[in-house]
Amino acid sequence: MNIDFSQLKTAEQLQADKERAQLDGILATRRAAYLSESDPLRLEADYDGLSQGNAPDYTAWLASVADIKKRFPLPKAVVPAED
């Protein structure tokens, strides 16, 4: 019987896999929230501004995005630019 040590994972690799899975879950949840909650507000603001000849009022959209980011914060080790 031969043991294939190439498939052995270190504790650091297991921790990195766990952190990546957690990050992927948070990003997927944020993405779903953006699609269902904030994107419709942005589209409505764009339409209202365009149809009335004014600059769009993104106040509601920005508040919604801030709320989503507050509800689903990124782990401390992640740089916000990756979001």
Sequence and secondary structure as in RCSB ss.txt:
>XXXX:A:sequence
MNIDFSQLKTAEQLQADKERAQLDGILATRRAAYLSESDPLRLEADYDGLSQGNAPDYTAWLASVADIKKRFPLP
KAVVPAED
>XXXX:A:secstr
    GGG   HHHHHHHHHHHHHHHHHHHHHHHIIIIIHHHHHHHHHHHHHHTS    HHHHHHHHHHHHHS   
TTS GGG 
